[in-house]
Amino acid sequence: MFKLEPRAAPSTALTLASPLIALAVTVVIGTILFAALGKDPLAGLRMFFVEPLRSGYALAELSLKATPLILIALGLSVCFRANLWNIGAEGQFVLGAIFAGGVAMQATPDTGRWILVAVLGAGVLGGMLWAAIVAALRDRFNANEILVSLMLVYVAEMLLSYLVYGPWKDPAGYNFPQTITFLEATRVPKLMQGLRMNIGVFIAAAAVLGFTLFLYRTFAGFQLQVGGLAPAAARYAGFSSRKALWTALLLSGGMAGLAGALDVAGPQGQLTPYVPLGYGFAAIIVAFVGRLNPIGIVFSAVLMSMFYIGGELAQSRLGLPKALTGVFQGLLLFTLLACDTFIHQRLRWVGTK
């Protein structure tokens, strides 16, 4: 039989290269998968790795999907570094969208552009409120944050459905479950005419810079990381685990809420039951593939966005199921975990008696 044993000194080079190795293995498995489905593997890989980068329009769409993934993954990276497992960023994304939509619907034709700040701020507040429930239950009753945050995703989706099917439904919307279309003053400004790319790109860039400084240049960021890596040492140094809990979860929820606000005030322009797009779950993969590093998260988010767009193109041009996007996402995470396992441990044959 085989047994996994920890390596005395895992290779630093392989640890850094692990995401690239995982991507290469994913491509190989994807090639086999396309061939098994009776499709040209090169054509399939082109949909995922070439077409999303071929034109200005494609790059604009890529940025639109990468922005929420970057924002959510940045918040999750803080949680994961603090050894807190916030799996419910999707619910916090939805609450951010609900809060932002609630403010946007208060606008009138005379409302100035200042309301956009209130819309985005409401999104942050909504995400933080949903994450605060997780923090309070963990803090007061030691509830498992994985289960609580995950279950709150479904509560958030039910709340969204209640609002768009009920009190917030557009009376002139032909009975469709949707709110009114938000006025232009509440919409996120586009960067170029004819393209959907908006100022969310700059907000994401600012967030990357801010989180880099927070994690690597502030005492609070140091406290969070020490608390996650060595809880006993953090307690000995007098670092507050309670403060770390609330800081990490509120930051994570706020970023997910901001992503939700940018989405409904940007490309969607209204609340519908289809606001949940899976970004909150995909961002977990983005955070780990990016090694919980803000710069790494940017590259990881771009790659994940290519999978989203590639899945849509493979569906429309090659007749493949849209679920292929999830397959590629899952393969990438699985191969990354496998690479990390064998980098930090080795297989040893153990003879049977």
TAJO-V587253 format. One record per backbone hydrogen bond with DSSP energy under -0.5 kcal/mol. CO is the residue of the C=O (numbers start at 1). NH is the residue of the N-H. Records with the same first field share a line. If there is no record, write none. Layout:
CO->NH ; NH
This chain:
1->350
3->348
5->346
11->15
12->16
13->17
14->18
17->20 ; 21
18->22
19->23
20->24
21->25
22->26
23->27
24->28
25->29
26->30
27->31
28->32
29->33
30->34
31->35
32->36
33->37
34->39
35->38
39->41
40->44
41->45
42->46
43->47
44->48
45->49
46->50 ; 51
50->53
51->54
55->59
56->60
57->61
58->62
59->63
60->64
61->65
62->66
63->67
64->68
65->69
66->70
67->71
68->72
69->73
70->74
71->75
72->76
73->77
74->78
75->79
76->80
77->81
78->82
79->84
80->83
84->86
85->87
88->91 ; 92
89->93
90->94
91->95
92->96
93->97
94->98
95->99
96->100
97->101
98->102
99->103
100->104
101->105
103->106
104->107
108->111
112->115
113->116
114->117 ; 118
115->119
116->120
117->121
118->122
119->123
120->124
121->125
122->126
123->127
124->128
125->129
126->130
127->131
128->132
129->133
130->134
131->135
132->136
133->137
134->138
135->139
136->140
137->141 ; 143
138->142
144->148
145->149
146->150
147->151
148->152
149->153
150->153 ; 154
151->154 ; 155
152->156
153->157
154->158
155->159
156->160
157->161
158->162
159->163
160->164
161->165
162->166
163->168
166->169
170->173
173->176
176->178
177->273
178->170
183->186
184->187
189->199
192->195
197->191 ; 192
198->201
199->202 ; 203
200->204
201->205
202->206
203->207
204->208
205->209
206->210
207->211
208->212
209->213
210->214
211->215
212->216
213->217
214->218 ; 221
218->222
219->223
220->224
221->225
222->226
223->227
224->228
225->229
226->230
230->234
231->235
232->236
233->237
234->239
235->238
239->241
240->244
241->245
242->246
243->247
244->248
245->249
246->250
247->251
248->252
249->253
250->254
251->255
252->256
253->257
254->258
255->259
256->260
257->261
258->262
259->263
260->264
261->265
263->268
264->269
265->188
269->182
271->179
272->275
278->282
279->283
281->284 ; 285
282->286
283->287
284->288
285->289
286->290
287->292
288->291
290->293
293->297
294->298
295->299
296->300
297->301
298->302
299->303
300->304
301->305
302->306
303->307
304->308
305->309
306->310
307->311
308->312
309->313
310->314
311->315
312->316
313->317 ; 318
314->318 ; 320
315->319
321->324
322->325
323->327
324->328
325->329
326->330
327->331
328->332
329->333
330->334
331->335
332->336
333->337
334->338
335->339
336->340
337->341
338->342
339->343
340->344
341->345
344->7
346->5
348->3
349->351
